[in-house]
Amino acid sequence: MEIKLEEATAQASAAAVLSGRFDAAFIPGHPRLPGCRTETLWDERVYVAIPDGHPAAALRSVEWGDVRDETFLVTAEAAGPEIEDYLVRQLSSPGFRPIISVQHVGRDNLLNMVARE
């Protein structure tokens, strides 16, 4: 048996499973892959990082309305596309789409970008 780990977007992982290149993949969300069995292994919380000076930073709990009009930074790699889709589903309304800036950096660099605001 050979175990090979590869980090990829959910879309790339799904394509690899469907083409037979991967035997299995961990994919966020609720994928529907024809001819494949999917199981929910866990649900994750979504966290928001905001600079210390932001009004929502003082809140005990941040609601969607507290950050709705902000620019969201997400990574282009790993689960970034799924987070982007999640933000659109949570925040969009008729005539409104959230501002999402896709960055080609990792999580640590995203957090540093937020802290500099």
C-alpha positions as CSV (number, residue, x, y, z in Angstrom):
1,M,0.0,0.0,0.0
2,E,1.3,3.5,-0.9
3,I,-0.1,6.6,0.8
4,K,0.4,9.8,-1.0
5,L,-0.8,13.2,0.5
6,E,-1.4,16.1,-1.9
7,E,-2.9,19.5,-1.1
8,A,-5.3,20.7,-3.7
9,T,-8.5,22.7,-4.1
10,A,-11.8,20.8,-3.6
11,Q,-12.4,21.0,-7.4
12,A,-9.0,19.5,-8.2
13,S,-9.4,16.8,-5.6
14,A,-12.9,15.9,-6.9
15,A,-11.6,15.7,-10.5
16,A,-8.7,13.5,-9.3
17,V,-11.2,11.1,-7.6
18,L,-13.5,11.0,-10.6
19,S,-10.6,10.3,-13.0
20,G,-9.2,7.6,-10.8
21,R,-6.0,9.4,-10.0
22,F,-7.0,9.6,-6.3
23,D,-8.6,6.7,-4.4
24,A,-10.0,9.1,-1.8
25,A,-10.0,12.8,-0.9
26,F,-11.0,15.1,2.0
27,I,-13.2,17.8,0.4
28,P,-14.8,20.6,2.4
29,G,-18.5,21.3,2.0
30,H,-21.0,18.8,0.7
31,P,-19.7,17.5,-2.6
32,R,-21.9,15.5,-4.9
33,L,-19.7,13.2,-7.0
34,P,-21.4,10.9,-9.4
35,G,-20.5,7.3,-8.7
36,C,-18.9,8.1,-5.4
37,R,-20.0,7.8,-1.8
38,T,-19.4,10.8,0.4
39,E,-19.6,11.0,4.2
40,T,-19.5,14.1,6.4
41,L,-16.6,13.6,8.8
42,W,-16.9,16.8,10.8
43,D,-18.3,20.3,10.6
44,E,-15.9,23.3,11.1
45,R,-16.5,26.7,12.5
46,V,-15.7,29.7,10.3
47,Y,-13.5,32.3,12.0
48,V,-13.1,35.9,11.0
49,A,-9.8,37.8,11.6
50,I,-10.2,41.5,12.0
51,P,-7.7,44.2,13.1
52,D,-7.7,45.3,16.7
53,G,-9.0,48.7,15.8
54,H,-12.1,47.4,14.0
55,P,-15.4,48.1,15.8
56,A,-16.3,44.4,15.7
57,A,-13.0,43.5,17.5
58,A,-14.5,44.6,20.8
59,L,-17.6,42.4,20.3
60,R,-18.0,39.1,22.2
61,S,-19.5,37.5,19.2
62,V,-19.3,38.7,15.6
63,E,-22.4,38.4,13.4
64,W,-22.6,38.5,9.6
65,G,-24.1,42.0,9.7
66,D,-21.1,43.3,11.7
67,V,-18.7,42.5,8.8
68,R,-21.0,42.4,5.8
69,D,-19.6,45.6,4.2
70,E,-15.9,44.7,4.7
71,T,-13.5,43.4,2.1
72,F,-12.8,39.7,2.7
73,L,-9.4,38.3,2.0
74,V,-9.2,34.6,1.0
75,T,-6.4,32.5,-0.3
76,A,-6.6,31.1,-3.8
77,E,-5.1,27.8,-2.5
78,A,-6.5,25.0,-0.4
79,A,-10.0,25.7,0.9
80,G,-10.0,29.3,-0.3
81,P,-12.4,28.8,-3.2
82,E,-14.8,27.0,-0.8
83,I,-14.6,29.9,1.7
84,E,-15.3,32.3,-1.1
85,D,-18.4,30.4,-2.1
86,Y,-19.5,30.2,1.6
87,L,-19.1,34.0,2.0
88,V,-21.1,34.6,-1.1
89,R,-23.9,32.3,0.1
90,Q,-24.0,33.9,3.6
91,L,-23.7,37.5,2.6
92,S,-25.3,38.0,-0.8
93,S,-28.7,39.5,-1.2
94,P,-30.6,41.0,-4.1
95,G,-28.4,43.9,-5.3
96,F,-25.6,43.0,-3.0
97,R,-22.5,40.8,-3.4
98,P,-19.7,40.8,-0.8
99,I,-16.3,42.2,-1.7
100,I,-13.9,39.3,-1.8
101,S,-10.2,39.7,-2.7
102,V,-8.5,36.4,-3.7
103,Q,-4.8,36.4,-2.7
104,H,-2.1,34.0,-3.9
105,V,-0.6,33.7,-0.4
106,G,-0.9,31.3,2.5
107,R,-2.9,31.8,5.7
108,D,-0.1,33.4,7.7
109,N,0.4,36.1,5.1
110,L,-3.4,36.7,5.0
111,L,-3.4,37.2,8.7
112,N,-0.5,39.6,8.4
113,M,-2.4,41.6,5.7
114,V,-5.4,41.9,8.0
115,A,-3.3,43.0,11.0
116,R,-1.8,45.8,8.9
117,E,-5.2,47.4,8.2
